């Protein structure tokens, strides 16, 4: 089997995650985060819907990492984000991190909005 290194030409990858943190492009960010192809910043959770709405026009959908396990998404948050034209794909945060890296390596317009494990 041949292994190929993934190159992120125009994107910031998620390097790793652990209890309470994410490592993005070599930098550690504690707590929940919004990660886009241009960088990462803290996120205050479902009450901070404005930070996600600011992604309108930049992303087609978000990978919503709900923590160590997939749990139901806050309905008001989901409805508000989808009304702004941004799709919401919920999954466990580890899956969201892996999926984000694959999709941005393909040039997709996606963001990871993730709660820590």
Order of alpha helices (4+ residues) and beta strands (2+ residues): beta-beta-beta-beta-beta-alpha-beta-alpha-beta-alpha-beta
